[in-house]
Amino acid sequence: MDRTTDIIIIKSIDQLPSVDEIKSISRERALKLVFKENINRQREEIGQYLDDTLSGFLVLIHKIDPELNIVKLITDKEIEDHQNFFEQCAKDYRQLGQKLVFMLVDKLDLNLNKDFPLDTFNELKRDERQIGKVAEWKYFVHGFHCGFQNIITGQYIEVPLVFGLEFGDLDPYFFVKFILSSPDYHPLPIPLFEEYADGLRIIEKMVSLGKFEKIHSKIGGHDGTVVTDREKVEIKSNLDLEKIFVNHIKEIEKKSKFNLWKFLGLKK
């Protein structure tokens, strides 16, 4: 579903729509306020006021163009009414993420670090394997994720790699993008327009409803959110991972014939 944009030219303060008028707009409409020169100097102040006042709205203050863009975000009631849909989307996300990771591991014959998959996937960033294709999916390893996009349907998913074998972490932007790109969900039972802002409201409300829950990764203080109704997996703590890496390094040193001290001409 597309959004229509209503444009209002603002030449003076009295031409600004009231807060109540803005609150009455539907999510299918976007409001663009275009400020003329004599009032444009007040635009940022007005935008900040509206941002502070309009709960459940996104107010975008353009840094260059003399305009404010205002949209209504998905409401708590809409999320509550469609909680079963969002819960199923989260389950599908988790299941597909796990499937794709193991497909790629098998294709590239990787030795998956099940406690910390990012350790394995970081190896791919060092060569041409960072980007490639597995079955009908393109993939790209980056940051804490491996992104996949179906070359036939366009379905898109970003699979997290820092929660052990838990591949269902829901980033607000990635979660909504997954929903919007998944053909099986269309026509959507509820329109979604703002990928990050709507996604954040969905995740926060679903957590409050008990449908989603928080999980913790000690990697850089990176936490996540997953569907509550799932088969839970253990996520190693930072201390556990440090022990794993220390033991891993020791094993490499034992197997290595290279001796740094001899190389430097010193006895050790």
C-alpha positions as CSV (number, residue, x, y, z in Angstrom):
1,M,0.0,0.0,0.0
2,D,1.3,3.4,-1.0
3,R,1.2,6.5,1.1
4,T,-0.2,9.8,-0.2
5,T,1.5,13.1,0.8
6,D,-0.4,16.2,1.7
7,I,1.7,19.4,1.1
8,I,1.0,22.6,3.1
9,I,2.8,25.8,2.4
10,I,3.6,27.7,5.6
11,K,4.0,31.4,5.2
12,S,3.1,32.4,8.8
13,I,2.6,30.7,12.2
14,D,-1.2,30.8,11.9
15,Q,-1.0,28.5,8.8
16,L,0.5,25.7,10.9
17,P,-1.9,22.8,11.4
18,S,-2.8,22.3,15.1
19,V,-1.5,19.3,17.1
20,D,-5.1,17.9,17.1
21,E,-5.3,18.2,13.3
22,I,-2.1,16.4,12.9
23,K,-3.1,13.7,15.3
24,S,-6.2,13.0,13.2
25,I,-4.3,12.0,10.0
26,S,-4.3,8.4,9.1
27,R,-1.2,6.3,8.7
28,E,-1.9,6.2,4.9
29,R,-1.2,9.9,4.7
30,A,2.1,11.8,5.1
31,L,2.1,15.5,5.9
32,K,4.8,17.8,4.4
33,L,5.1,21.3,5.7
34,V,7.0,23.6,3.4
35,F,8.3,26.8,5.0
36,K,8.7,30.1,3.2
37,E,11.8,32.2,3.8
38,N,10.2,34.6,6.4
39,I,9.3,31.7,8.8
40,N,11.9,29.1,7.8
41,R,14.2,30.3,10.6
42,Q,11.7,28.9,13.0
43,R,11.3,25.6,11.3
44,E,13.7,23.5,13.5
45,E,12.2,25.0,16.7
46,I,8.7,24.1,15.4
47,G,9.8,20.6,14.4
48,Q,11.4,19.9,17.8
49,Y,8.2,21.0,19.5
50,L,6.0,18.7,17.3
51,D,8.5,15.9,17.9
52,D,8.2,16.3,21.6
53,T,4.4,16.6,21.5
54,L,3.3,14.1,19.0
55,S,3.6,10.6,20.6
56,G,3.4,7.8,18.1
57,F,4.5,10.1,15.2
58,L,7.7,10.5,13.3
59,V,8.7,14.1,12.7
60,L,11.6,14.5,10.2
61,I,13.3,17.9,10.2
62,H,15.0,18.3,6.9
63,K,18.6,19.7,7.3
64,I,18.7,21.4,3.8
65,D,15.2,21.7,2.3
66,P,12.8,24.1,4.2
67,E,10.4,21.4,5.2
68,L,9.1,19.1,7.9
69,N,7.7,15.7,7.2
70,I,5.3,14.1,9.6
71,V,3.9,10.6,9.6
72,K,1.8,8.5,12.0
73,L,3.4,5.2,13.1
74,I,1.8,1.9,13.7
75,T,-0.3,2.1,16.9
76,D,-0.3,-0.1,20.0
77,K,-3.8,-1.3,19.2
78,E,-2.8,-2.3,15.6
79,I,0.1,-4.3,17.0
80,E,-2.1,-5.9,19.6
81,D,-4.8,-6.8,17.0
82,H,-2.1,-8.4,14.8
83,Q,0.2,-9.9,17.4
84,N,-0.3,-13.4,16.1
85,F,0.8,-12.3,12.6
86,F,4.0,-10.6,14.0
87,E,4.7,-13.6,16.2
88,Q,4.5,-16.0,13.2
89,C,6.7,-13.6,11.1
90,A,9.3,-13.8,13.9
91,K,9.2,-17.6,13.9
92,D,9.6,-17.7,10.2
93,Y,12.5,-15.3,10.4
94,R,14.2,-17.5,12.9
95,Q,13.6,-20.7,10.9
96,L,14.7,-19.3,7.6
97,G,17.8,-17.7,9.2
98,Q,19.0,-21.0,10.6
99,K,18.3,-22.8,7.3
100,L,20.3,-20.4,5.3
101,V,23.3,-20.3,7.6
102,F,23.6,-24.1,7.5
103,M,23.1,-24.1,3.7
104,L,26.1,-21.7,3.4
105,V,28.2,-23.6,5.9
106,D,27.6,-26.8,3.9
107,K,28.3,-25.3,0.6
108,L,31.6,-23.6,1.7
109,D,32.6,-26.6,3.8
110,L,33.1,-24.4,6.9
111,N,33.9,-25.5,10.4
112,L,31.2,-23.6,12.2
113,N,32.0,-22.3,15.6
114,K,28.7,-23.1,17.2
115,D,29.4,-20.9,20.2
116,F,30.3,-17.9,18.2
117,P,29.4,-18.2,14.4
118,L,30.8,-14.7,13.7
119,D,34.3,-16.2,14.3
120,T,33.7,-18.6,11.4
121,F,32.0,-16.0,9.1
122,N,34.7,-13.4,9.7
123,E,37.1,-15.7,7.7
124,L,34.9,-15.0,4.7
125,K,35.5,-11.3,4.9
126,R,39.2,-11.8,4.0
127,D,38.6,-13.2,0.5
128,E,36.1,-13.4,-2.3
129,R,33.8,-15.6,-0.3
130,Q,32.4,-12.6,1.5
131,I,29.9,-12.2,-1.3
132,G,28.4,-15.1,-3.3
133,K,25.4,-17.3,-4.0
134,V,24.0,-20.4,-2.4
135,A,21.0,-22.1,-4.1
136,E,18.7,-19.3,-5.2
137,W,20.0,-16.9,-2.6
138,K,22.7,-14.1,-2.9
139,Y,24.6,-13.6,0.4
140,F,26.8,-10.9,1.8
141,V,28.8,-11.2,5.1
142,H,29.1,-7.9,6.9
143,G,29.3,-6.6,10.5
144,F,27.4,-8.9,12.9
145,H,25.2,-10.3,10.1
146,C,25.1,-12.3,7.0
147,G,22.5,-10.9,4.6
148,F,20.6,-13.1,2.2
149,Q,18.3,-12.1,-0.7
150,N,16.3,-14.5,-2.9
151,I,17.1,-13.9,-6.5
152,I,13.6,-15.0,-7.6
153,T,11.2,-13.6,-5.0
154,G,13.3,-10.7,-3.6
155,Q,12.8,-11.9,-0.1
156,Y,15.4,-10.4,2.2
157,I,16.8,-11.4,5.6
158,E,19.7,-10.5,7.8
159,V,20.9,-13.4,9.9
160,P,22.6,-12.5,13.2
161,L,25.9,-14.2,14.0
162,V,26.7,-13.2,17.6
163,F,24.1,-15.2,19.6
164,G,25.5,-18.7,19.2
165,L,23.0,-20.9,17.3
166,E,20.2,-18.4,17.9
167,F,19.6,-16.9,14.5
168,G,16.3,-15.2,15.2
169,D,17.4,-11.8,16.6
170,L,15.0,-9.1,15.3
171,D,16.5,-5.8,14.4
172,P,13.6,-3.3,13.8
173,Y,14.7,-2.3,10.3
174,F,15.6,-5.8,9.2
175,F,12.5,-7.4,10.6
176,V,10.1,-5.0,8.8
177,K,12.2,-5.3,5.6
178,F,11.8,-9.1,5.9
179,I,8.0,-8.8,6.2
180,L,7.7,-6.4,3.3
181,S,9.8,-8.6,1.0
182,S,8.2,-11.9,1.8
183,P,5.6,-12.8,-0.9
184,D,3.7,-15.2,1.4
185,Y,2.6,-12.3,3.7
186,H,1.0,-10.3,1.0
187,P,-1.5,-8.7,1.0
188,L,-0.3,-7.6,4.5
189,P,-3.0,-7.7,7.2
190,I,-1.7,-4.3,8.4
191,P,0.2,-1.7,6.4
192,L,3.8,-1.0,7.3
193,F,5.4,2.2,6.0
194,E,8.4,3.1,8.2
195,E,10.9,0.2,8.2
196,Y,12.8,1.2,11.3
197,A,10.3,3.3,13.3
198,D,7.4,1.0,12.8
199,G,9.7,-2.0,13.5
200,L,10.9,-0.5,16.7
201,R,7.3,0.0,17.9
202,I,6.3,-3.5,16.9
203,I,9.3,-5.1,18.8
204,E,8.8,-3.0,21.9
205,K,5.1,-3.7,22.1
206,M,5.5,-7.4,21.4
207,V,8.0,-7.6,24.2
208,S,5.5,-5.9,26.6
209,L,2.9,-8.5,25.4
210,G,5.3,-11.3,26.2
211,K,5.4,-12.5,22.6
212,F,9.0,-11.4,22.2
213,E,11.8,-11.4,24.8
214,K,15.3,-10.0,25.2
215,I,18.4,-12.0,24.8
216,H,22.0,-11.0,25.7
217,S,25.2,-11.2,23.9
218,K,28.2,-9.9,25.7
219,I,29.9,-9.0,22.5
220,G,30.2,-5.2,22.6
221,G,27.2,-5.0,24.8
222,H,25.1,-6.2,21.8
223,D,21.7,-7.4,22.9
224,G,18.8,-8.7,20.8
225,T,15.1,-9.7,20.7
226,V,13.6,-13.0,19.7
227,V,10.2,-14.7,19.6
228,T,9.4,-16.1,23.1
229,D,7.8,-19.3,21.8
230,R,10.8,-21.1,20.5
231,E,13.3,-23.9,21.4
232,K,15.8,-22.0,23.4
233,V,19.5,-22.4,22.8
234,E,22.4,-21.5,25.1
235,I,24.3,-18.3,24.4
236,K,27.8,-18.2,25.7
237,S,28.8,-15.3,27.9
238,N,31.8,-13.1,27.1
239,L,33.8,-14.9,29.8
240,D,32.9,-18.3,28.2
241,L,33.9,-17.0,24.8
242,E,37.3,-15.7,26.1
243,K,38.0,-19.2,27.4
244,I,37.1,-20.7,24.1
245,F,39.4,-18.3,22.2
246,V,42.3,-18.8,24.6
247,N,42.0,-22.6,24.3
248,H,41.7,-22.2,20.5
249,I,44.9,-20.2,20.3
250,K,46.7,-22.7,22.5
251,E,45.7,-25.5,20.2
252,I,46.9,-23.6,17.2
253,E,50.3,-22.9,18.9
254,K,50.7,-26.6,19.7
255,K,50.0,-27.7,16.1
256,S,52.1,-25.0,14.6
257,K,55.7,-25.7,13.7
258,F,56.5,-22.1,13.5
259,N,58.5,-20.8,16.5
260,L,58.6,-17.0,16.9
261,W,61.6,-17.1,19.2
262,K,63.7,-19.2,16.9
263,F,62.7,-16.9,14.0
264,L,64.1,-13.9,16.0
265,G,67.3,-15.8,16.7
266,L,66.5,-16.1,20.4
267,K,66.3,-19.2,22.6
268,K,63.0,-20.1,24.2
